Amino acid sequence: MAFSRRDFCKTGLAAGLALGASMIAPIPAEAKGVKPKKRNRAKRVLIMSFDGIRVDALAQARTPNIDALIREGSASYATRDVMPSITLPNYTSHLCGAGPEVHGVDDNGWKVDKYRLVALERDADGYFPSVFKVLKDQVPGIRTAYYWNWKPLINPYNPKVFDDTLYAGDPEYDVLCDRAMAFIKEHRDEPQFIFLYNVHTDHVGHTFAWMSPEYIESIEEGDVQVGRMMDFLKAEGLYEDTHIFFITDHGGIGKGHGGVSPEEMIVPWVIKGPGIKKGFTIEEANNTVNTAATVVRLFGAEQPLCWTGEVPESIFV
């Protein structure tokens, strides 16, 4: 009998909650419709992420480079966060293919030895399986990199799954971009997965308020770095065969976030690259947990049963 990922998670969660009760038998899942068609494995996947981006802020800001990604790819303007609408649970969900109820990262203070809810599945070091781990296990020769400027962001991932990492302060996003470019160039002939993150937009939102002129300007400043990356990839002859995501973790309202308002819970999600529809607006339901599932699909790998993310199939040509 075949079981779906969701049956696996439902069964695991029910068993964990039903202390003292007998195990609940899993229910066989009906086979899904047509199997996804076979596609060439991705050569290179780059995630570029700004923290705390509202959909209406992205529309208001002057972002010619992000706009180019949108024209050349597929975009959702109604992607849901996981709850709570704060940073660490949502980036963990992006990169671990499941929500806090499964991976256990439910606040910004999570550490591998400091948590309230044990993950549904863990490796020998206590970490939930991330997209980096899945790719390392299944894609021969893949190189992985993680560049970030909000210190706790890397806590949910086993350090063993990275080939390169760099942490820099809030104002040093250009340094992270430079390191990512050097990594891409050095390993241009190997499969690569790179995560490149900028916290500055979120910090400006907390200081001046979401939708303030300063917040909008911070998005525009970040867009310049997106343009630098795009220019680099084009100059190296790598742009056309690179899949690029532009994602975020949550929105904001006033000077904060963490609630369930649309301004906090609905975010943009963009992907461009070989085999992705151009100028396409994603209408199907989408969630931050779907990012890892999509990355794994691009590389032709299989996602773990404990993940709940689904690939938005409509993005493919």
N, C-alpha and C positions, 0 to 999 in steps of 0.2 A: 504494500500500500504506500502511496505517496503522500507526503505531508507538506503543506505550505509553510513558509517562514512564519506567517501569522499564527498558524496552528501551534507551531513550536513555541512561540513566545507566550501565547495565551495559556498553553499547558504549563509552561515553566512558571509563569507568574501565579497562576491559580494554585499550583503545588506549593509555591513558597508562602502563599497567604493562608492556605488551609492547613495550618499547623495542627497536628494530631488527627487530621482526617485522612482517609484513604486517598491514594493517588487517583486523579481524574483521568479516565482513558481519553487519549487524543481522538479527535474526530477526523476521519479521512477527508482530505480536500479533493474537490473535483478538479480535474485537469483544466488548466487555463486554456484559452482559445489557441490561436495559432502561435507556434513558437517564434521568437524573434529571429529574423533572418541573420545568417552569418555575415559578419562584417570584418574588414581588415582591422587588425589590432592598431590602436593608437600608437604613434611614435613618441608623442610628447603631450602631456597634459599640464597646464599651468592654471592654478587658481589664484586670482587676484581679488583681494577682499578688503573693503573698507568697513570699519565697525560703525553700526548705528545709522544706516541709511534708510530714510523714508522714501517711499515711491514718489510722493509729490515733491520731495526735495530734489531727487534725481531729475525729475521733469523740469524743475525750475532752474537748476544750476546749468551753467554753460560747460558742457562736458563733451567736446567734439570727439574725443577718443573713445569714451564709453559708448557714445552714440554710434560710432563706426562699428564697434563690436555688435551692437544691437542690430544695425542694418545688415551685417554680414552673418548674423546667426539667429537664434531663437531666444525669446525673452518672455518671462512671466512677470506680471505686475500684481499678482495676487498670491504669491507664495506665502505660506503660513510658517511662523516660528513654531518652536515647541515652547511649552510653558515650564518655568517662568521665562519671560522675554528679557533675559539677561545674557551676558556674553558667553561664559564658559559652557553652560548647558547647550546653547545653540551651536557653537562651533564644534563641540564634541558630537552633536547630532549630525552636523554636516559631514564630519570626517569619520564617524563611526556607524552611520547607517541606521540609527535607532534613537529613540527618545530617552529622556532621563529615567523613565520607569523601567528601562531595560539596561542602559549603560551605567546608571546610578549617579551620574554627575548632575546634581540638582541645584548647585549654587556655585558662586565664583571662588569659594574657598576650598573646593575639592582637591584632595591629594590622594595618592595611591594608598597611603596609610591613614587617611583622615576622610571618612565618608559616613553617611547615614544609612544608605541603602546599598547592599552588596550588588554588584553587577550580575546579570543573568549568566554571563560566561566570563571567565578570566584566564589569562595565561599564567605561567608559573611565577611570574613577577607581580601578578595582581592586576594586570591591565586588560580592559575590554578590547576585543579585536578591532583595530582601526583599519581604514583603507590602506594605510602604509603597510601594515602587517600582511593584509590579504595580498597586496601586489608583490611584496617581497617573497611570499610563499609560492606565488603562482606564475609570475612573469619573469622568465629567465633574464638575468643581467640588468634588471631595472635599477635605476638610480633615483633616490628619493631625497628631497630637501625641504626644510622648514625654516622660514624667515619671519620674525615677528617682533613687535615692539610694545607688547603688554605682557609683563613677565609671566603671570600664571597661565597663559594660553597654552603652553606646551605640556602642562602637568598631566593631562589624561592619556598621554601616549608613551609607550615604552621607548626609551632612548635608543634601543638596539635597532629600531626600524629605520633610522635615518642615516644617510650617507653624508649629509652636510646640514648644519644648523647655524644660525646666527641670530642673536638677540641684540637689538639696538634700542636706544631711547626714542621717545615719541617724536622728536624733531628729525630723526635720522632715517626716515623712510627711504631717502635716496641711496643711503648706504646699503640697505637691504636689497633694493632694486639692482644695484651694482653687483652685489654678491650673487644674486639670482642669475644675472646675465652671464657672469663668469662661469657659474656652474653649468648653465645651459650650453655655453660654448665648449667647455671642456669635455662634456659628455654628449655632444651633438649626435654621435653615431650610436648611442645606446638609448633604450627606452627610458623616459624620465617622467617623474611626477613631482611637481614643485608647488608648494603652498607659500604664498606671499601676502602678508597681512599688514594693515595700517590702522592703528588705534586712534589717530589724530582726530578724525571726524567725530568720534564718540566723546573725546575729551572736550572738544569745542562745544558740543551740544550740552554737556553737563555744566560748562562754564557760562555760556551765553544763551542757551536754550535752543532746542530744536526749531528749525525754520528761521532762526535769526540770521541777519546778514553775514555774521561771522561764520555760522555753521555752513551756510550755502557756499561761502568762499572756501572753506576747508575742503569741500567736495571738489571744487574747481581746482584747487591746488593738487589734490590727489590725482585728478584726471591728467595733469601734466606728466606725472610719473607713469601712468598707464600709456601715454603717448610715447614716452622714452622707451618703454619695453616693446611696444609695437614697432617702433622705428628700428630698434636693435634686431628684432626677429626678422624684419624685412631685409635689413642690410646683410644678415647672415644667411639669407635664403631659407629661413625656417618658418616663416609666418604661415604660409599656406598649409603646412602639414602639422601645425600645432593647434590643439584644442585649448581654448581659453575660456575659463569661467570668470564671471564677475558676480560675486555674492556678498551678502551681508548677514548679520546675525539677528538684528532687531531694529525697530524704529525708535521713536521717542516722542515724548510730549512734555511741554514745559522744559524743565531741566533734568528730567529723569525718564526712566523706563522700568519695566518689570511687571506692568499690569497687562490687561487683556483688551485694551482699546485697539481699534483698527490701526491707529497711528503707530502703535508699538508692535502689533502682531502680524502685520502684512508688509512684505518686503519684496524688492526686485530680485530676480534670478536670471542670469544671462549665460548662454553658452554659444560659442562659435567654433567651427572647425570642419574638417573633412566629414562628409556624410550628414551634416547638420543643416536643416532648412535655413534659408536666408530670409531675413525680413519677416520672420514668422512670430506671431504672438501666441504663446501657449495658453490655451483655454482650459485644459484639463487641470484637475486639482493637483497642487504641488506643495511640497513641504521641505523644510531644511533637511530632513532625514533622507531625501532622495538624491542628494548630491553624491554621497559615497557610492550608492548603487549605480549611478550613471557613470562615474569614473571607472568603476570595476567593469561595467559593460564595455566601455570604450577600449579597455585593454584586453577584452576577451576572457576575463577571469570570472569565477563564480563567487557570489557573495555568501557569507556564512548564514546558517539557518537562524541565528539569533538576531540578525538584522531585520528590520521591518520596512526599510526604504524600498520604493518602487521606481523604476525608470519611467519618466514621462515619454512614452513611446512616440508621441506625435512630433517630437523634435527631429526625427530622422527622415531623410529624403527617401 
